[in-house]
């Protein structure tokens, strides 16, 4: 039988604590903002927030590069998700603590 990926623990965003650092989590939240220069998404639920590093699943160069298309975005890519605020997003990834940001960061895949 082929190796199966490690399952992620489903967890409410407001229940994540420092004790969950190092765990693979599946978390839902509303996307408040996406910063293409850092590939960070800010997820929110109620008064709780989580920074999600999406650099493994989104190519920031493709999002930021407009030179190839004469100053416009690539017409074959739907960029609406970057501007859609408060949309529900599921993410799966490993929770890490960012000392630089003094916050928890989930290195994730977006579902």
Secondary structure, DSSP 8 states (H G I E B T S, - for coil): --------EE--GGG--GGGTT-EEEEEEEEEEEETTTTEEEEEETTEEEEEE-TTTS-HHHHH--TTTTTS--TTS--HHHH-TTEEEEEEEEEEEETTTTEEEEEEEE-
